[in-house]
Amino acid sequence: MARTRSMAAADSTVEEAAGAGAAGGSVKANSSFRKRLYRLWWGELTITRACVVALILRLILLVFGEWQDATQRVPYTDVDYRVFTDASAHMYAGRSPYMRATYRYTPLLAWLLQPNVFLHVAFGKVVFVLCDVAVGWMCAAILQQQSKPEEEEESVTATISATATSTSTTTNNSTTTTTTTNNNNNKSNNNNHHYYGDNSGRAENSATGLSAPAAARAACLWLFNPVTAVVSTRGNAESLIAISVLGVLYLHSKACYRSSSSSSSSSSSSSITKIKNQSSGSSGSGALGRGKVGPANVQGDGLVKGRVGTHEHREYAVGMVAATGACLAAAIHLKLYPIVYSWTLWCGLSVHNQMLPALFYPNKAQLTLAFSTLSVLALVTYAGYMWCGWDFLEHSYLYHLTRRDVKHNFSAYFYALYLGSDSRGTSTCTTSVTAVGAAGSIVGNGACDVDVVVGVGSLFDSGAAVRALGLAAFVPQAALLVMLGWRFRKAPGLACFLQTVVFVAFNKVYTSQYFLWYLCLLPVALPRTRLSVKTRIILAASWMVAQGAWLAPAYLLEFEGQPVFLWLWLAGLLLLAVQVAIVWVFVASAQQLQ
């Protein structure tokens, strides 16, 4: 009997061990499957796969938005989309789109959305969603295209110095020295891959920027951002602006770094050949140009050559520079704010290392950019004027230059402008929200008592105080735009991102759509920094918390009619501080790399 029990216990132990082994094998299999799945989706991610998934998610949001519009109190569709549709209906009927009140956009937008009238009202949303996904694809294309100008210039400079020394020896010794220098420079470039990607830096290509999987991962910052997905599916046209801005950066990278696709060894050997020819009194040809080293000139291959020595080594394809200017003009026509990027592009094309010479002594590439931008912008402006008359100029351009919206928005200046407008007797109250006194209490119901706000509103009379406030908003904004554009002119993606954050944060009026102006540039700018994962998470969380702190009182004001103007203003100040902190952190991180 005892033997039987022991045998049974042994069998039970064996079975348990077998079961544990099977469970362990199952865990290992599951872990292996997860690793393969992670590697397939993230490690070997392609931009096509990411765009397809992002498109499917946005189409689901479109369907959800139609359901919410039909069943819920708060509509999903943006009010601007209804304005677009009404303007398209006017144009479809042969009338001016500006017959629709509050339509402040280019007539091309109303023309594009005419199928909203005769096909389906959601046609425009589909167009915006497609452009939204195309923005992600464009981000990946830019990241794969752009090169590393600082590293390339250091490599060329080191090669030139070494070769200039070795030319005093025999030809064989000079050849051996230059070959060694080229190999060392190539190794140095390969060891500095962290410049474009994450801190590990294993997925980059030293000649052309990020690899395809790394670029696709960076583009996911846009493609799977809930803010961008919701804005486009609600029917906002900011994705059209975003894709035009990214088109400018893509063409600019093609124009500036045309020679970066060639190997650095061939570029260096061409530079060496040029220096040898100069030392013997003859002229040569190569990556640095023909003839003596001097001012920028244009060669027969259509490239604008930069200076060498105290100036920067650059090559510019004139045709691509002209295309960049044309795309910039189209972006400015759609929305005026991309005009701030013209300073960055102008400085990036300069061969000078100081701001004033870069401004007042342009080369042919800079003149080409200016002529192309101004001529195309003048052409489309003339066409719009001939199409819609003075209404086009007034509503598309002039209105945005003089706009002072006193309704609640994210701007830190809105409350002062709101009080100033009341003190001039122009009420902004509605039937549910009335004037707010100095203590922040509601007064009246359905009508505004302008005298109530005189305690605070009198500080902002119709004269000098309001104008001084506008100047106070413009001066720091303009100064930062100029400094950032010059400081990071070699990294136009980063420069434009920082400029846009500054432009939005210090603007007198901005709403949720304005955030897309710099979110579309974030995938292009982030690889130009060395921010840790922890820092990125902290910045993103701070930005979202600041927005939430503003959205809560905004809902109470807009839909509940509660007097929360002061709370709303303080939340706007918090958001301003967070955006300034983002700029500061990005600048500090980018300077470490330089």
MOHU-V892135 format. One line per field, one symbol per residue. ss: DSSP state (~ for helix, > for strand, _ for the rest). phi: phi as a letter, one per 40 degrees, with the letter a starting at -180 (. if undefined). psi: psi as a letter, one per 20 degrees, with the letter a starting at -180 (. if undefined). A space follows every 50 residues. Layout:
BEGIN
ss->???
phi->???
psi->???
END
This chain:
BEGIN
ss->_~~~~~~~~~~~~~~~~~~~~~~~~~~~~~~~~~~~~~~~~~~___~~~~ ~~~~~~~~~~~~~~~~~~~~~_______~~~~~~~~~~~~~~____~~~_ ______~~~~~~__~~~~____~~~~~~~~~~~~~~~~~~~~~~~___~~ ~~~~~~~~~~~~~~~~____~~~~~~~~~~~~~~~~~~~~__~~~_____ ___>>___>>_~~~~~~~~~~~~__~~~~~~~~____~~~~~~~~~~~~~ ~~~~~~>~~~~__~~~~~~~~~~~~~~~~_________________>>__ __>>>_________>>>~~~~~~~~~~~~~~~~~_~~~~~~~~~~~~~__ ____~~~~~~___~~~~~~~~~~~~~~~~~~~~~~~~~_~~~~~~~~~~~ ~~___________~~~~~~~~~~____________>_____>_______~ ~~~~~~~______~~~~~~~~~~~~~~~~~~~~~~~~____~~~~~~~~~ ~~~~~______~~~~~~~~~~~~~~~______~~~~~~~~~~~~~~~~~~ ~~~~~~~~~_____~~~~~~~~~~~~~~~~~~~~~~~~~~~~~_
phi->.ccccccccccccccccccccccccccccccccccccccccccbcbcccc ccccccccccccccccccccbbcccccccccccdcccccccccgbccccc cgcbbccccccccdddcbbaccdcccccccccccccccdcccccccbbcc cccccccccccccccccccccccccccccccccccccccccbcccbbccc gcbbbccbgcccccccccccdccbcccccccccchccccccccccccccc ccccccbcccccccccccccccdcccccccgbcbaicchbgccaccabbc cgbccccbhcbccabbccccccccccccccccccaccccccccccccccc ccbbcccccbbccccccccccccccccccccccccccbgcdcccccbcdc cbcaccccacccccccccccccccgbcbcbcbbbcbcccgbcbgagacbc ccccdbcccbccbccccccccccccccccccccccccbccbccccccccc ccccccccaabccccccbcccccccdccbbcccccccccccccccccccc ccccccccbbgccbccdccccccccccccccccccccccccccc
psi->ghhhghhghgghggggggghgggghgghggghghgggghggghkpqhggg hgghgghhhghgghhhghhhhqgoqhpqhhhhgggghhgghhjjrpijio qjolrqihghghjhihgifqijghhgghgghghhgghhghgghhgqanhg hghhggghggghhhhiiiarhghgggghggggghgghgghikiihibrhh kijqpihjbqrghghhhhhhhghkphghggghiikqjhhggghhghhghg hghhghlhiiirqhghgghhhghghghhhjjrqaqahjrqaqobrqrprh jjqpprrqdirqoqppohghgghghghhghghhgphhihhihgghghhiq jqjqgghhgimqahgghgggggghggghghggghghgjbhhggghhfhgh hjpnojrpaiqiihgghghhhhhijnqjqaihpaqpahikqppaoiqpnh ihjhghhihmajchgghhghhhhhghggghggghhghkhimhggghghhg gggghjqipqahhhhhhihhighhhgijrlprhgggggggggghghghhh hghhghgghikqnkggggghhhhghggghhhgggggggghhhh.
END
